[in-house]
């Protein structure tokens, strides 16, 4: 593949043409991005996301929601979040058909595992985006699935046409609560008796994530998979106990750097001309993952597994509970 529009020295950034913007539901637009010369795009798997570098320089992650079998386009859907950090509003306001959007190559922290006999996909609101891509992939692979899509009302449910097709191997069930949670999907009942070989994937807002986590806490290890699209608010007691300044030591040089209470490890490294790649800045994507050699880490991320926490930290959000962390840099 010839990448004539690479914009980054790391050859992972693309400049893609906004071919189509569609109204999908209240506050939700989808954006179809294609290569300006019609070339194939780097492949992706269901559950993958891309970074978009917005015109004001901020970076946001959005899940790809089209079929991973499609090589000619990436499709994302964005809910305009009036209370958010501003990324979705900027994207809604600034991105137009025929613009060139600066995006990363796809990365996947939420991939389907191949061994499932059956799959339950649980979507809350705009959390449907990675699960829609999974539904396409599962249908093509002949793996039975159910996609439960929870939304406030039909006007808030995106992709009514695309998801309303006759699936070969799965089914879509909408759940509309009309603002009354007790009228919505009974998640606990749905997940009460897991069948052997069934895997669960869920994505949605914080309350939905919590309900799914609680309802699936008895499922077998390795069968439950989820992705936060927004970092949960820290618990009040955690926030109150937030550690203050600590030191990081650079293993290769021995340099000691102070990380103040209001700065991240990534900030301090950047200030000291030690470049590490970052993306979400919220502990969601693992782009800033660094190996550490000594010290006690307060991880605070939503992406690394327990097995990784013993060796790695995320420089954008991790703090120390020991006076010094030694970084393998
Ligand atoms: S930049 Fe995404 S986890 Fe740190």
Boltz pocket constraint, residues with backbone or C-beta under 6 A from the ligand:
constraints:
  - pocket:
      binder: B
      contacts: [[A, 277], [A, 278], [A, 279], [A, 280], [A, 281], [A, 282], [A, 283], [A, 284], [A, 285], [A, 286], [A, 287], [A, 288], [A, 289], [A, 301], [A, 303], [A, 314], [A, 315], [A, 316], [A, 317]]
      max_distance: 6.0
